[in-house]
Amino acid sequence: MADRVTETEDTIDVRLTSIRFGARDTNLYEFSRMAGGRLPPAVAGSHVDLHLPGGLVRQYSLIQPDDAPTAYLLGVKKDPQSRGGSSFLHDKARVGDMFRISPPRNNFPLVEDAPHVLLIGGGIGITPIWCMWQRLNLLGRSVTLVYACRSRADAVFLAELDGEDGVTFHFDDENAGSVLDIEALLGRMPAGTHAFCCGPAPMLKAFEGAAASWPSDRVHVEYFTAQAEAATAGGFTIGLARSGKEVVVSPGETILAALVRAGIDAPYSCEEGVCGACMTTVLDGLPDHRDSVLTAEERAKNTKIMICCSGSKTNRLILDL
């Protein structure tokens, strides 16, 4: 069941129109509508689901903001531990190939009217950050961008960012192997700064720790992988408000797995709680949140749940399904 989507999910038929070198092990892939014409708006911070052969679905950030795009540009780094997504695109995808792609979703929205914005990109995490940088510069906003990579050879958009006002780089191999000092960086920011960070999990954890004293609404992160293990303890019942059906979640399975087993048509994609495709309204009960999408405030309200990875703290959970 991993990495599949339901047939009812809205998708767009697209063609791969170009493949360009981005950096070491990173390519830029451009997709346009099969029949030509405009695509849904590409908002800074948003991502799309790219449907690959064999039922694989992968999420990639849009790297060019555009209110009326004719193409989407995605940056994909080949992962040595790839489960088939990046390796397929790097090794098998060719210009002219046809794909399905979802309309953009945004779990990492940019605050465009902040007095100052700090953007931190780590490795391939620069993709949504680069999109935000372009948008803020278009608006003439106050912004600082820090790009951290192991090496210059791994830095995408290096030529575009090098020499730009407000941009600094940190390359581990040019700093005796030391990583970016995020705490010191945050300490230099003016009052009212909104900070956005996207990168590998260790960087994001360091960022959240360093920003622990900041107001939570000024700290923004996007995870590429799950922060916590999925809730699989089971032992509770899911009530489906629309149909009146009930489904028992057994030990060893997630809510999503139980619903699929029962033949319930539920939306899903990543199954790691990072894409937001399976977000469902909670009508009653207390969720056990395990996702990387909801904010702390949203979790506290307990009105939404990612059914692919989260569980229940109560014996019964009523969902708007």
PESUL-V300149 format. One record per pair of residues at least 12 apart in sequence whose C-alpha atoms are under 7 Angstrom apart, sorted by the first residue. I is the first residue (numbers start at 0). J is the second residue. Records with the same first field share a line. If there is no record, write none. Layout:
I: J + J
//
This chain:
1: 270
2: 54 + 55 + 56 + 268 + 269 + 270
3: 54 + 55 + 56 + 268
4: 266 + 267 + 268
5: 266 + 267
8: 266
9: 101
10: 99 + 100 + 101 + 102
11: 99 + 100 + 101
12: 32 + 33 + 98 + 99 + 100
13: 30 + 31 + 32 + 33 + 97 + 98 + 99 + 100
14: 30 + 31 + 32 + 33 + 95 + 96 + 97 + 98
15: 29 + 30 + 31 + 94 + 95 + 96 + 97
16: 29 + 30 + 31 + 94 + 95
17: 29 + 94
18: 94
21: 155
22: 152 + 153 + 154 + 155
23: 152 + 153
24: 76 + 77
25: 74 + 75 + 76 + 77
26: 74 + 75 + 76
27: 72 + 73 + 74 + 75
28: 72 + 73 + 74
29: 70 + 71 + 72 + 73
30: 70 + 71 + 72
31: 69 + 70 + 71
36: 69
37: 67 + 68 + 69
38: 67 + 68 + 69 + 70
39: 67 + 102
40: 65 + 66 + 67 + 68
41: 61 + 64 + 65 + 66 + 68 + 103
42: 64 + 65
43: 64 + 108 + 109 + 127 + 130 + 131 + 134
44: 105 + 107 + 108 + 109 + 127 + 130 + 131
45: 60 + 61 + 103 + 104 + 105 + 106 + 107
46: 58 + 59 + 60 + 61 + 103 + 104 + 105
47: 59 + 60 + 100 + 101 + 102 + 103 + 104
48: 100 + 101
49: 99 + 100 + 101
50: 98 + 99 + 100
51: 98
56: 268 + 269
57: 84 + 269
58: 274
59: 73
60: 73 + 126 + 127
61: 73 + 127
62: 126 + 127 + 129 + 130
63: 130
64: 130 + 134
74: 126
76: 123
77: 89
106: 292
107: 221
109: 131
111: 135
113: 192 + 193
114: 141 + 191 + 192
115: 141 + 142 + 191 + 192 + 193
116: 141 + 142 + 143 + 192 + 193 + 194
117: 142 + 143 + 144 + 192 + 193 + 194 + 195
118: 143 + 144 + 145 + 194 + 195 + 196
119: 144 + 145 + 146 + 195 + 196 + 197
120: 145 + 146 + 147 + 196 + 197 + 198
121: 146 + 147 + 148 + 197 + 198 + 199
122: 147 + 148 + 154 + 198
123: 198
124: 197 + 198
125: 197
142: 165
143: 165 + 166
144: 165 + 166 + 167
145: 166 + 167 + 168
146: 167 + 168 + 169
147: 168 + 169 + 170 + 179
148: 169 + 170 + 171
149: 170 + 171 + 172
150: 170 + 171 + 172
151: 170
181: 206 + 209
182: 209
192: 217
193: 217 + 218
194: 217 + 218 + 219
195: 218 + 219 + 220
196: 219 + 220 + 221
197: 220 + 221 + 222
200: 222
203: 220
222: 273 + 291
223: 273
224: 271 + 273
225: 271 + 272 + 273 + 290 + 291
226: 291
227: 289
229: 289 + 308 + 309
230: 253 + 289 + 308 + 309 + 310
231: 250 + 251 + 252 + 253
232: 250 + 251
233: 248 + 249 + 250 + 251 + 252
234: 248 + 249 + 250
235: 247 + 248 + 314 + 315
236: 248 + 314 + 315 + 316
237: 315 + 316 + 317
238: 316 + 317 + 318
239: 317 + 318 + 319 + 320
240: 317 + 318 + 319 + 320
241: 319 + 320
246: 258
253: 307 + 308 + 310
254: 306 + 307 + 310
255: 306 + 307
267: 307
270: 307 + 308
271: 307 + 308
272: 290 + 291 + 292 + 305 + 307 + 308
273: 290 + 291 + 292
275: 292 + 305
277: 305 + 306 + 307
278: 303 + 304 + 305 + 306
279: 303 + 304 + 305 + 306 + 318 + 319
280: 302 + 303 + 304 + 318 + 319
281: 301 + 302 + 303 + 304 + 317 + 318 + 319
282: 302 + 317 + 318 + 319
283: 316 + 317
284: 313 + 315 + 316 + 317
285: 301 + 311 + 312 + 313 + 316
286: 301 + 304 + 309 + 310 + 311 + 312
287: 309 + 310 + 311 + 312
288: 304 + 309 + 310
289: 308 + 309
290: 305 + 308 + 309
//
